[in-house]
Amino acid sequence: MTAGDRREAGDRRMAAVPAGRRRGSGEPSVRQVTEELVLVEVGDRRVLAAAVCPHRGGRLKYGRVDGDRLRITCPLHHTTFDLTSGERLSGAACAGIRVVDVLPGDDSGQSPAGGAS
């Protein structure tokens, strides 16, 4: 095996998709949309939520999203929040996060709270 072959094999391992899921179909994504908000997309669901963890200011755009339970975990101290209510579920004692809107992603033409169509 050459160095190039090992590099390619390593690239394939890093691009692995969890069992039972196809790439691009429901894989969670988190994007910073304003200084204060992130957009979390899981399948056809979209959630606008606070961009910063209230515990120590961890940036939730780097958080781990559990798409099955609609939860996000802060990358700093692993505090987990429910993305439908903002409630803190586990981890460091702190307030919940602000959830601005939970959108079904049905292309109904509705805008996020406070947004214009």
Beta strands, then each sheet from edge to edge (+ up, - down):
strand 1: 29-32
strand 2: 37-42
strand 3: 45-50
strand 4: 64-66
strand 5: 71-73
strand 6: 80-82
strand 7: 88-90
strand 8: 99-103
sheet 1: 1+ 2- 3+ 8-
sheet 2: 4+ 5- 6+ 7-
end
